[in-house]
Amino acid sequence: QVRIVESGGAVVQPGGSLRLSCAASGFTFTSYHIKWYRQGVGKERELVALITKDGTNTTYADSVRERVTVSRDDAKFEAYLQMNNLKAEDTAVYYCNARRGGTRVYDYWGQGTQVVVSS
């Protein structure tokens, strides 16, 4: 059974840091690119960061570049999103997505973890 579970969301003050985790099971983790998305209230879901299946390439949204680092630990079937210098506009539900392209596309989502940045 495919499962993706995000954790690590919390209420944090501006300027603080959080590390989100994405625990995956039920599929071949190393065959999937991992993306982190977020969705704030009244906003569309946006891509925050991506790490390729082999971990060699990462991509970041302009809004979080220099403040966010995406990583993965294939031995643990986990991915992470380290966020520093958090701002109020980072408040959102953060989702982990695992995607494998090719002849048939496989696309798995977690339930999300809430991040609130507030003083």
C-alpha positions as CSV (number, residue, x, y, z in Angstrom):
1,Q,0.0,0.0,0.0
2,V,1.4,3.4,-1.0
3,R,1.8,5.8,1.8
4,I,3.3,9.3,2.1
5,V,3.2,11.0,5.5
6,E,4.4,14.5,6.1
7,S,5.4,15.7,9.5
8,G,7.2,18.6,11.2
9,G,4.7,21.4,10.7
10,A,4.4,23.8,13.6
11,V,3.7,27.3,14.7
12,V,6.9,29.2,14.6
13,Q,7.9,32.9,14.9
14,P,9.2,34.9,12.0
15,G,12.9,34.2,11.5
16,G,12.6,30.7,12.9
17,S,13.4,27.4,11.3
18,L,11.5,24.2,10.6
19,R,12.4,20.8,9.1
20,L,9.6,19.0,7.4
21,S,9.8,15.3,6.8
22,C,8.2,13.1,4.2
23,A,8.1,9.4,5.0
24,A,7.3,7.1,2.0
25,S,6.4,3.5,1.8
26,G,4.8,1.0,-0.6
27,F,6.7,2.0,-3.8
28,T,10.2,2.2,-5.1
29,F,11.3,5.4,-3.5
30,T,14.5,5.7,-5.6
31,S,12.5,5.8,-8.8
32,Y,10.6,8.9,-7.9
33,H,11.3,12.6,-8.0
34,I,10.2,14.3,-4.8
35,K,8.5,17.6,-4.8
36,W,7.3,19.8,-1.9
37,Y,4.2,22.0,-2.6
38,R,2.4,24.4,-0.4
39,Q,-1.0,25.9,-0.3
40,G,-2.0,28.9,1.7
41,V,-5.5,29.9,2.6
42,G,-7.2,31.3,-0.5
43,K,-4.1,30.6,-2.6
44,E,-3.3,28.1,-5.3
45,R,-1.0,25.2,-4.6
46,E,2.6,26.1,-5.6
47,L,5.7,24.2,-6.1
48,V,8.3,25.0,-3.4
49,A,11.1,22.6,-4.1
50,L,12.1,19.5,-6.1
51,I,14.8,16.9,-5.8
52,T,15.4,14.4,-8.6
53,K,15.2,10.7,-8.0
54,D,19.0,10.4,-7.9
55,G,19.3,13.4,-5.6
56,T,21.7,15.2,-7.9
57,N,19.5,18.1,-8.9
58,T,17.3,20.4,-6.9
59,T,15.0,23.3,-7.9
60,Y,13.5,26.0,-5.7
61,A,10.7,28.5,-6.1
62,D,12.0,32.1,-6.2
63,S,10.1,32.9,-3.1
64,V,12.0,30.4,-1.0
65,R,15.4,30.3,-2.7
66,E,18.3,30.8,-0.3
67,R,16.1,30.0,2.7
68,V,15.0,26.4,1.9
69,T,17.0,23.2,1.3
70,V,15.4,20.0,0.0
71,S,17.1,16.6,0.6
72,R,16.4,12.9,0.6
73,D,17.7,9.9,2.4
74,D,16.9,6.9,0.2
75,A,18.0,4.4,2.9
76,K,15.2,5.7,5.1
77,F,12.7,6.3,2.3
78,E,12.4,9.9,3.5
79,A,12.7,13.4,2.1
80,Y,13.1,16.6,4.0
81,L,12.5,20.3,3.6
82,Q,14.7,22.5,5.8
83,M,13.2,26.0,6.0
84,N,15.1,28.9,7.6
85,N,14.3,32.5,8.2
86,L,10.6,31.8,7.9
87,K,8.3,34.6,7.0
88,A,4.6,35.1,7.5
89,E,4.0,34.4,3.8
90,D,5.4,30.9,4.3
91,T,2.3,30.0,6.3
92,A,0.6,27.2,4.4
93,V,-0.1,23.5,4.3
94,Y,3.0,21.7,2.9
95,Y,2.5,18.6,0.8
96,C,5.0,16.0,-0.3
97,N,4.6,14.6,-3.8
98,A,6.4,11.6,-5.3
99,R,6.2,11.4,-9.1
100,R,7.6,9.0,-11.6
101,G,7.2,9.8,-15.3
102,G,7.5,7.6,-18.4
103,T,5.0,5.6,-20.3
104,R,2.8,5.6,-17.3
105,V,2.9,8.4,-14.7
106,Y,2.7,7.5,-11.1
107,D,1.8,10.4,-8.7
108,Y,1.5,10.1,-5.0
109,W,0.5,12.7,-2.4
110,G,0.6,13.0,1.4
111,Q,-2.1,14.6,3.5
112,G,0.0,17.7,4.3
113,T,1.5,19.3,7.3
114,Q,0.5,22.8,8.6
115,V,3.2,25.5,9.0
116,V,2.1,28.7,10.7
117,V,4.6,31.6,10.9
118,S,3.3,34.1,13.4
119,S,4.5,36.3,16.2
